[in-house]
Amino acid sequence: MLNYFRPKTINECLDYICDDRVYIAGGTDLLVEMKNGHDLSKNTVIDLTHIPELSGVKRENDEIEIMACTTHDNVVLNKDINQCLRALSSACRSVGSPQIRNMGTIGGSVGTASPASDPMPALMLADGRVVLINKKGETREEGLEDFIVKPGVTTLKNDEMILSIKVKSLKEYKQSFFKIGRRKALAIARLNFAMAILKNDDETIKDIKIVIGAALPVTKRFYDIEKMLVGKKLTEDLIEQVSKEISEQVLAIAGPRKSSEYKIPVIKNVVNSMLKEMEV
């Protein structure tokens, strides 16, 4: 028989955490799984939707904390996000339909560990860290790249839940997010991209961040390429070189697949276009 609990505080929620627990916030992923035959009869379902502490955005200097049950729609509408993390606002705006954006949460996007998550590249762009709390009330933080192990798998322990996501402000950076789906609306990403660039007065690159999602089992940030670009100007030759290198890295990591014939040239072309936009 299904055990269902709807706590009203974080402390009350911690009392219900057990090995077979399943969390539900927006439910946009879990309800689809149930429709596809996922049996929850032996699970303890913990409904997080009535815990006010788990919703909202907090800003302290150059750090922004997004509570786990903050909806994509609330992220899009938040003033601090729009000022400091425009790529994340764009990413959340691209999620599903208005109904899904109004129900789906940031914590859910991270916790389900989907390679096609739209917010993930933008969160990783801003050095995202997951804040976790265990049954004893103890918290720990882990970088997104370490937290996501593979599709559907994270380092979340049986006695833990996601409390929030912390990101750094990119207010001074030029930012961009781009998504490719099978159709214009309500599409799961086949590829998504996030970039941010900060230039010196002489137009050389002071800092740059490049992230691609849905191309690999986990979202990838290209640290080696970023390091190589610092101190240089974005010339046409350099942009071509970087676009080619990134697409080749994706192919090398993923290996030849049926989708490679489509994805690899598209990755090269989109990275090229986004870098040219950054050049302006």
C-alpha positions as CSV (number, residue, x, y, z in Angstrom):
1,M,0.0,0.0,0.0
2,L,1.2,3.5,-0.9
3,N,2.4,5.6,2.1
4,Y,1.8,9.3,1.3
5,F,2.9,12.2,3.5
6,R,2.5,16.0,3.0
7,P,4.7,17.8,5.6
8,K,4.4,21.5,6.2
9,T,8.0,22.2,7.4
10,I,11.4,21.0,6.5
11,N,11.9,19.5,10.0
12,E,8.6,17.6,9.7
13,C,9.7,16.4,6.3
14,L,13.0,15.0,7.6
15,D,11.0,12.8,10.0
16,Y,9.5,10.9,7.0
17,I,12.7,10.3,5.1
18,C,13.4,6.5,4.7
19,D,15.1,4.2,2.3
20,D,12.2,3.7,0.0
21,R,11.1,7.4,-0.1
22,V,10.1,9.2,-3.3
23,Y,9.9,13.0,-3.4
24,I,7.2,14.8,-5.4
25,A,7.3,18.6,-5.9
26,G,5.9,19.5,-9.3
27,G,5.4,15.9,-10.2
28,T,5.9,16.5,-13.9
29,D,8.4,13.6,-14.2
30,L,7.0,11.3,-11.6
31,L,3.4,11.4,-12.9
32,V,4.7,10.5,-16.4
33,E,6.6,7.5,-14.9
34,M,3.5,6.3,-13.1
35,K,1.5,6.5,-16.3
36,N,4.2,4.4,-17.9
37,G,3.8,1.7,-15.3
38,H,6.1,2.8,-12.4
39,D,4.6,1.1,-9.3
40,L,4.8,3.3,-6.2
41,S,2.8,0.9,-4.0
42,K,5.9,-0.1,-2.0
43,N,7.3,3.5,-1.7
44,T,6.8,6.3,0.8
45,V,5.8,9.4,-1.2
46,I,6.8,12.7,0.4
47,D,4.9,15.6,-1.1
48,L,7.1,18.8,-0.8
49,T,4.6,21.2,-2.3
50,H,3.3,22.5,1.0
51,I,6.6,23.5,2.5
52,P,7.0,27.3,2.1
53,E,10.7,27.2,3.2
54,L,11.5,25.2,0.1
55,S,10.4,27.9,-2.4
56,G,11.9,31.2,-3.3
57,V,15.2,32.8,-4.4
58,K,17.7,34.4,-2.0
59,R,20.6,36.7,-3.1
60,E,23.6,37.5,-1.0
61,N,26.3,39.6,-2.7
62,D,27.4,37.5,-5.7
63,E,25.7,34.3,-4.7
64,I,22.1,33.3,-5.5
65,E,20.4,30.4,-3.7
66,I,17.3,28.9,-5.4
67,M,15.3,26.7,-3.1
68,A,14.5,23.3,-4.4
69,C,10.7,23.7,-4.9
70,T,11.0,27.0,-6.8
71,T,9.1,26.6,-10.1
72,H,10.6,27.3,-13.5
73,D,8.0,30.1,-13.9
74,N,9.0,31.7,-10.6
75,V,12.7,31.6,-11.8
76,V,11.7,33.3,-15.0
77,L,9.9,36.1,-13.1
78,N,12.5,36.6,-10.4
79,K,14.3,40.0,-10.6
80,D,17.7,38.8,-9.3
81,I,17.7,35.9,-11.8
82,N,16.9,38.2,-14.7
83,Q,19.7,40.7,-13.6
84,C,22.4,38.1,-12.8
85,L,21.6,34.9,-14.6
86,R,19.8,35.7,-17.8
87,A,20.8,32.4,-19.4
88,L,19.0,30.6,-16.6
89,S,15.9,32.7,-17.1
90,S,15.9,31.8,-20.8
91,A,16.5,28.2,-20.0
92,C,13.5,28.0,-17.6
93,R,11.4,29.9,-20.1
94,S,12.0,27.1,-22.7
95,V,10.8,24.3,-20.4
96,G,7.7,22.6,-21.7
97,S,4.4,24.3,-21.6
98,P,3.1,27.1,-19.3
99,Q,1.4,24.4,-17.2
100,I,4.7,22.5,-16.8
101,R,6.7,25.7,-16.0
102,N,4.1,26.5,-13.4
103,M,4.5,23.1,-11.7
104,G,8.0,21.8,-12.5
105,T,10.7,22.8,-10.1
106,I,14.5,23.5,-10.1
107,G,15.1,20.8,-7.6
108,G,13.2,18.3,-9.7
109,S,15.2,19.2,-12.8
110,V,18.4,18.5,-10.9
111,G,17.2,15.5,-8.9
112,T,15.9,13.5,-11.9
113,A,19.3,13.9,-13.6
114,S,17.9,14.0,-17.1
115,P,20.6,14.7,-19.8
116,A,17.9,16.8,-21.6
117,S,17.2,19.2,-18.6
118,D,17.0,22.7,-19.9
119,P,18.0,24.5,-16.7
120,M,21.1,22.2,-16.2
121,P,23.5,23.9,-18.7
122,A,22.6,27.4,-17.3
123,L,23.0,26.2,-13.7
124,M,26.4,24.6,-14.5
125,L,27.4,27.8,-16.3
126,A,27.1,29.6,-13.0
127,D,29.1,27.0,-11.1
128,G,26.0,25.4,-9.6
129,R,26.2,23.6,-6.3
130,V,23.5,21.3,-4.8
131,V,22.7,21.9,-1.1
132,L,21.6,18.6,0.5
133,I,20.1,18.0,4.0
134,N,19.9,14.7,5.7
135,K,17.5,13.2,8.3
136,K,19.6,14.6,11.1
137,G,19.3,18.1,9.7
138,E,23.0,18.2,8.6
139,T,23.7,19.9,5.3
140,R,26.4,19.4,2.7
141,E,27.2,20.9,-0.7
142,E,28.3,19.2,-3.9
143,G,29.1,20.6,-7.4
144,L,26.5,19.7,-10.0
145,E,29.1,17.9,-12.1
146,D,29.9,15.6,-9.2
147,F,26.3,15.3,-8.1
148,I,25.0,14.0,-11.5
149,V,26.6,10.5,-12.0
150,K,24.7,9.4,-15.1
151,P,21.2,9.7,-16.5
152,G,18.7,9.2,-13.7
153,V,21.5,8.7,-11.1
154,T,22.9,11.1,-8.5
155,T,24.9,11.0,-5.3
156,L,21.8,11.7,-3.2
157,K,21.9,9.4,-0.2
158,N,18.9,7.5,1.1
159,D,18.6,9.8,4.1
160,E,18.9,13.0,2.1
161,M,16.8,15.5,0.1
162,I,17.7,18.5,-2.1
163,L,17.4,21.7,-0.1
164,S,18.5,24.2,-2.7
165,I,20.8,25.1,-5.6
166,K,23.5,27.8,-5.2
167,V,24.9,29.6,-8.2
168,K,27.2,32.5,-8.7
169,S,26.0,35.8,-10.3
170,L,27.1,36.4,-13.9
171,K,25.7,39.9,-14.0
172,E,28.8,41.4,-15.8
173,Y,28.9,38.6,-18.4
174,K,27.2,38.5,-21.7
175,Q,25.1,35.3,-21.6
176,S,23.3,33.1,-24.1
177,F,21.1,30.0,-24.0
178,F,20.0,28.0,-27.0
179,K,17.8,24.9,-27.3
180,I,17.1,22.5,-30.2
181,G,14.0,20.3,-30.0
182,R,12.1,18.2,-32.4
183,R,9.5,20.9,-32.7
184,K,9.1,24.5,-31.6
185,A,6.9,24.0,-28.5
186,L,6.6,21.4,-25.7
187,A,9.8,19.6,-26.9
188,I,12.4,17.8,-24.9
189,A,15.8,19.1,-25.8
190,R,17.8,17.2,-28.4
191,L,20.6,19.6,-27.7
192,N,20.9,22.7,-25.4
193,F,23.7,25.2,-25.0
194,A,24.7,27.9,-22.5
195,M,27.6,30.4,-22.7
196,A,28.8,33.4,-20.8
197,I,31.7,35.7,-21.6
198,L,33.5,38.5,-19.9
199,K,35.9,40.7,-21.8
200,N,38.7,43.0,-20.9
201,D,38.8,46.6,-22.2
202,D,41.0,45.6,-25.1
203,E,38.3,43.0,-26.2
204,T,40.4,40.0,-25.1
205,I,38.6,37.3,-23.1
206,K,38.8,37.7,-19.4
207,D,36.6,34.7,-18.7
208,I,34.4,32.4,-20.7
209,K,32.1,29.5,-19.8
210,I,30.8,27.0,-22.3
211,V,28.3,24.2,-21.5
212,I,26.4,21.7,-23.7
213,G,23.5,19.4,-22.6
214,A,21.7,16.5,-24.1
215,A,24.6,15.6,-26.4
216,L,26.2,13.3,-23.8
217,P,24.9,11.2,-20.8
218,V,25.6,14.1,-18.5
219,T,25.8,17.9,-19.2
220,K,29.4,18.9,-19.9
221,R,31.3,22.1,-19.3
222,F,34.4,22.5,-21.6
223,Y,37.0,23.7,-19.1
224,D,40.0,23.0,-21.4
225,I,38.5,25.1,-24.2
226,E,37.6,27.9,-21.7
227,K,41.2,28.0,-20.4
228,M,42.6,28.1,-23.9
229,L,40.5,31.1,-24.9
230,V,41.4,33.3,-21.9
231,G,43.5,36.3,-23.1
232,K,42.6,35.9,-26.7
233,K,40.2,37.7,-29.1
234,L,37.3,35.9,-30.8
235,T,38.5,36.0,-34.4
236,E,36.8,34.0,-37.1
237,D,39.6,31.5,-37.3
238,L,39.6,31.0,-33.5
239,I,35.8,30.5,-33.5
240,E,36.0,27.9,-36.2
241,Q,38.8,26.1,-34.3
242,V,36.8,26.1,-31.1
243,S,33.6,24.9,-32.8
244,K,35.4,22.1,-34.5
245,E,37.2,21.1,-31.3
246,I,34.1,21.0,-29.2
247,S,32.1,18.9,-31.7
248,E,35.1,16.5,-32.0
249,Q,35.3,16.2,-28.2
250,V,31.6,15.3,-28.0
251,L,32.0,12.6,-30.7
252,A,35.0,11.2,-28.9
253,I,33.2,10.9,-25.6
254,A,29.9,9.7,-26.9
255,G,31.2,7.5,-29.7
256,P,29.6,7.1,-33.1
257,R,25.8,6.8,-32.8
258,K,22.8,7.0,-35.1
259,S,22.2,10.5,-34.0
260,S,25.9,11.6,-34.5
261,E,25.3,12.3,-38.2
262,Y,22.8,15.0,-37.1
263,K,24.1,16.2,-33.8
264,I,27.9,16.7,-34.4
265,P,27.5,19.1,-37.4
266,V,24.7,20.9,-35.5
267,I,26.9,21.3,-32.4
268,K,29.7,22.8,-34.5
269,N,27.3,25.2,-36.2
270,V,25.5,26.3,-33.0
271,V,28.7,26.8,-31.1
272,N,30.0,28.8,-34.0
273,S,26.9,31.0,-34.1
274,M,26.8,31.6,-30.4
275,L,30.5,32.6,-30.2
276,K,30.0,35.0,-33.1
277,E,27.2,36.6,-31.1
278,M,29.5,36.8,-28.1
279,E,32.0,38.6,-30.4
280,V,29.7,41.6,-30.9
